[in-house]
Amino acid sequence: MRFQQSISSIRTPIYIIAFPDITRIKERVAKISNGLDKLEILRLWVNHFNELKVEDPDELKSKWESSI
């Protein structure tokens, strides 16, 4: 993280963490979701068909949608 913060760039980094779409994992992540929101980390859920579902705080939505 220190190295990433010391680099100046036009683009803002987007941090992503991916999890399998399993109820047990979702329950654990729900306990720390406020912390992930404060750290501005997007959550990706991968189901058994390898489809992705993005879970993110509203203020991050414009940041990652504009960089796609």
N, C-alpha and C positions, 0 to 999 in steps of 0.2 A: 504494500500500500504506500509506503514512503516513496518508492521509486515512481509510482504512478502519479502521485501528487506533485512531484517535483518537475514533471514534464509539462511544458506549456504547449498547448495545441488549440486549434480553432474548435475542434470537436470535443464534446463532453463525453467522458467514458460512461458506459452503461454497464452496470454489474448485474449479472444474471445467475440464478441458481436453479437447477432443474431437479425435480423429484419424480419418482414413479407415482402414478395416480392410485394410491392405496389409502384406504380409510385410516389406518394406523399412523401413517406418515402425515396425512393431512391434520390429524388431531395434534400431533407434536408441533408441526409448523404453525398451527393456529395459536399456540401458546407464545410463540416468538414473533408473530406477524407484525406487531407494533414496532419492534426493534428493527425488523427488516425494512419496514416503511421508512423509519427515520434514517436508516443507512442508504435508502433509495436503491434497494435491491429488488429486481423483478423476479417473480417466481414463475417457473414454467412447470406445468404438470404434464407428464407423458403417460398416455393410456396404453393399453395392450395392443392397440392398432397403430402405435407410434404417432398418434396425433397429439398436437400441442395445445394446451390451454394456458393463456397468459393471465396471471393474477398480479395486479399492481395497484399502488395508490394512485388516485386521480391526478395528483400534481405531476406524476412521472409520465403519464400517458402522452402528453404533448412532446415531452423530451424524446421518448423512444420512437414515436410515430414519425417525427420529423427527420429522424436519421435513417429511416428505412428507404 
